[in-house]
Amino acid sequence: MDQSVAIQETLQREENCLLAVQCDVFFDDITESRLLGLVQSTKEHAIFIYTHRRMAITADDVSLEDIVPISLDFAVVEVSSPEELAVVGADTKVRVSYQERALELRLPFGSHSRFFLSEVNRAWSDVCSSLNQAPRFEWIGKYYKATRGQGVVKQALAPIGTTLTKLGQHRKTEKPSDKRGPSEKEKGASTGTLTSKQTNSSQESQVKSSREDRGDMVRSSSHTTSNKAQILAMPQFGLRDNLIRCELLKSEELYTYTEDFSFFLGTYNVNGQTPKESLRPWLSCTANPPDMYCVGFQELDLSKEAFFFNDTPKELEWTKAVAEALHPDAKYAFVKLVRLVGIMLIFYIKKEHAQFISEVEAESVGTGIMGRMGNKGAVAVRFRFHNSDICVVNSHLAAHIEEYERRNQDYKDICSRLQFRQLDPTQPPLTIMKHDVIVWIGDLNYRITELDVSDVKDLISKKDFETLHAYDQLKRQIDEEAVFVGFVEGPIDFQPTYKYDTGTDKWDTSEKCRVPAWCDRILWRGKNIVQHQYQSHMTLKTSDHKPVSSLLVIGIKKVNAEAYKKTFEEIVRKIDKLENECIPSVTLSKREYHFEDVKYMQHQSATLSLSNDGQVPCQFEFIQKPNEPTYCKPWLTANPPKGFIAQDGSVDIELEVFVNRSTAPGLNCGREPMEDILVLHLERGKDYFISVTGNYLPSCYGSSIQSLCQLREPIQDIPRKMLRQMEENSQKDDETTAEKPLDIPKELWMMVDHLFRNALNQEDIFQQPGLRIEFADIRDCLDTGIPDSLPGSNHSAAEALLLFLDALPEPVVPYSFYQQCLESCSNASQCEKVVSMLPQCHKNVFNYLAAFLREMLKNSASNRLDVNILATIFASLLLKSPTKQDLAEKRRTQEFFQHFLTQGSS
């Protein structure tokens, strides 16, 4: 997760947290976790060091401990041991020094740490190249003063750890001309990359011995012949090596062969319980020890603290239970753990295979309302084993028997949003589907439908699982190709794993008496995969679910070193012959693209095919036009924006159009036409020009309150010229019109009226997301007037209302009143006075929403809303800062709005 948001909330408007990374700081014989933020103020940078209680989501989770300015007295140096340096993917140990103070840090393996160090190195290089403008860091003083006033910083940097050095004094003796950049060793440390000199056989033997000595954890492997393609992907390699890498991947079958390895997959929804019994009947159920374990949990902790991303003691308890239950006939090394709220994935491998693991990355994505809640979602780990790329996903999808479409949407969101950074930061991130092998486990929550409880239990008692499976929602959705296209699930010959009375094997006897279901599933996608077992484990009774396991035997690609060398040499000779002989050239499938009827927040795409018709491989990239900040308009993207095409090869580029709250205002009124020219550049070749136009359908989303109050007809029935005139008048605060404006936008009234009539008692309203397809129907209804009443569920209507408020170009409380709201937030009468001064239509909307929300609070026993929840959600939408909002301001906006949610408010 991006923890820079929490740091940003502690900063003032003039400063920005560019990146954040979690690390360990060495204190004598112990380590403590800290959060580092790379903070920028104008052209100056500093590293802010924070203590933190948990995964940092808000400023409440962090406390500023110290600040390290990035000046000429600053240095960051690799201090890893030779054995660690020889291990690609090992955690990075660095010494950060400033003047005469220093501390040692350990940053976790991964592209995020590498990127953080490279950005720190970039900031330091900028200082070195501007010696005539030495940074003054006057802005830092206010943070020292603030933190020390609160008693947070108890010591300067000097006492941290025992690594106090004289590096600062040493650097003062250097000549300015020597400070043009870090040494080669420091560069390697800063970017997290290794040169090819580190791949000699003696170091490989060191890696092996160090792995045998360190049996507790494995991060990644050394450079071996099994991952030379990885070496070629590193940033220090240019076009020539990209050509070699591409040709190697094309010719992979010439130098690889497959060998079978066993993967144990397990999934268990533990219902917030602590381990009460050994997990060995589940995790050690195979006759022979598996080569790898990927063990997933859901609902690890159901407390409110865990819901807001707290650390939970249950993580350690269940991790320990797993470690103690692994197969006793083998020794395993721990590789990775990733957790999002209660969704956790643990990865172990046999020690003898540890050195062949590389490129380990972990990511997570929440699928709650507006994509911000993590109670549902997924965690995933991707890695390379020998020469195969593997991704394991553990997900917890939406609950309730009728919500299968919501589960489908969760699956699609996870596939599109969960991305892994590559070793080469110039390469686009890897999606789940871009792996040789994908394994998907978890509580997918698909249920059994069209049968009542007694019929389901009767089929279970007869062990007629084949008949029962025909009524399974997941099977039906896969058959319809709605989800998990290309995935396989083995035959199910065990009884449903949900729902049981906790501590028993009895079906649910609660008032709800839920229909038994196969909620917990394991699927896979890829070649050379055979499932040897798929079963539940009835002996475990801790939860209302039963754990499930699968043993997959997967053919993993391994490298034949001799064949690899021969192929490599042949490719190099071929490229040597072609190089400098020919100019790259491509053929484009089309030069002009037009997108018809583009709608707000509705994705459209078209394919641009590039075919290499030249005599040599080529590298392409979309480049910026003069005086433009990016290669395309903000509503347009090209995916991928750069890439490589082998000789006689081709690549498909998706030109994607998506209008959001930032681009809709200009498009709605026609002030900004939907048209752009893309410039496609070939390295060592010519440029190609691609025209992109579109017909955007105006929407109430992204239109101003004042403009909407002028519209008595649906917005798409109004000529574009008139919409533009209304928008210009609204910006001039010109309220003189031939016709009296509406008190509030009719679109807002339709949504609020629908919710008032149908959703006052809706459980988790404004907290549970709706369906995207239903939002599209609601948007079309508001924009066209067809049908007369809003379609969709209450949750979709509630989310549509939130998105409407979020898209307003000028918020309900106009930016010019924002400061007055902050100043009056503690005084209810002053708050009401500020609202009374708002422009009439804005004041009407504010009071109308506040009255509606007070009605919602009268039904809090059924809808589970309270003043704090509503103030948190709506204050951020009604009172937006014209610049950047810090944590203190956010709290004051909530305090301001709370006055209007209490019963006594007018």
Order of alpha helices (4+ residues) and beta strands (2+ residues): alpha-beta-beta-beta-beta-beta-alpha-beta-beta-alpha-alpha-alpha-alpha-alpha-alpha-alpha-beta-alpha-beta-alpha-alpha-beta-beta-beta-beta-beta-alpha-beta-beta-beta-alpha-alpha-alpha-beta-beta-beta-alpha-beta-beta-beta-beta-beta-beta-beta-alpha-beta-beta-alpha-alpha-alpha-alpha-alpha-alpha-alpha-alpha-alpha-alpha-alpha
